[in-house]
Amino acid sequence: MTVPVDCENDAARLRGKLARTLAEEGALADPAWRDAVATVPRHRFVPGFYLPADQPGDHGLTVWEPVTRKLDYGRWLAAAYSDTTLITQFDGDEPDWERPAIRRGGAPTSSSTLPSLVVRMWADADVRQEHTVLELGTGSGYSTALACERLGSDAVTSIEVDGRRLEQAATALHDCGYTPTLAVADGLYGYWPEARFDRIVAACSFRSVPPALVSQARPGGKILLTLSGWLYGYARVLLTVDDDGGAEGTLLGGTVSFMSARTHAAPAFGNPTHWAADLPKSGRPARHSPQRITDATEEAFHLRFLAQSAVPDAQMITMGGVVHLIDVVTGAAATLTPEGDNWLVRESGTVALWERIEAVLTAYDAAGRPGPDTFRLHVDGGEERVLHPQMPDLRLRRP
């Protein structure tokens, strides 16, 4: 197909519109971040990406359609300047954007995060002009470019575990005139050569706070990251590092989630029916429905994180209406089977998985169902605790 020659003019128009829209929606309260969004050419960082097709494929799998400038100029440019996350990689496989193929299913492993969330992350971390920052997860490089535009390239260090991703991001950044410090490195360990930092912001999620990040932030510095786990519960946390090498901060509300750091991804657990085979034949009535942590509500999103903190090695899957909980570390398992309006619980192993989750839910109800921003996270040496004045402490285990 014929590609229009005035791409940069089209992009500038759409970029200005995006900045105005985000400002009107309250996502760009700081004029400096609005100027950055209006300046950074996002289309240069996403030469290709995937969008979901209108209809699912076989077995209900999502069909992902490749979108490039050559395939469909209008769709590509419009999506690049929409407030949408654009998937750029599945299962760690780098696409050939000259000859892209339709994908069916798969796990996204890299993306260009929606612009409003990118700016929100930098703003929530209280990034200011004089700060040095470490970004964990360069991805496409778009977020890095915004930070460079706002702070200057010399203040920005960004690391990425995938060397192929970083190479593409580096090319786009340099072509746009940005020269941050870039390195292929695992965010779990930060980046010691450039430490210490005033701000550390993670564009991936971790099961617990990596100790290296606390060590690499200046006293009084702040760390913004997303905690996640194998139940797919998420909580964003903003920590302030103290003079003694510890940190404390608050959980932030909302339903923001990020891809897990690759070393923290959930392991395969095999066939759930094998795990259920040795469960007791009889069970007990559940005190709480599993829907309390699976419903598509903000409260369930919050509760899933709290439940996950109580059983950090558990995974959950529903098959044939039966909810399976599986712990590959201890070998514990549980099922919840619907019986009329109730659920029947069967458990085995050294950890009573659903019983532990029920204890959290009961304490949460007794505390008046407190919101995320009433919880604090305390990090001290090898210990992490989620604290609330009316609830028992939840201790996060370091993987």
Beta strands, then each sheet from edge to edge (+ up, - down):
strand 1: 48-52
strand 2: 63-68
strand 3: 86-90
strand 4: 103-104
strand 5: 108-112
strand 6: 133-136
strand 7: 156-160
strand 8: 181-184
strand 9: 197-206
strand 10: 217-227
strand 11: 235-241
strand 12: 247-252
strand 13: 284-285
strand 14: 314-319
strand 15: 322-327
strand 16: 333-339
strand 17: 342-348
strand 18: 376-380
strand 19: 383-388
strand 20: 391-396
sheet 1: 1+ 2- 4+
sheet 2: 3+ 5-
sheet 3: 8+ 7+ 6+ 9+ 10+ 11- 12+ 18- 19+ 20-
sheet 4: 13+ 17- 16+ 15- 14+
end
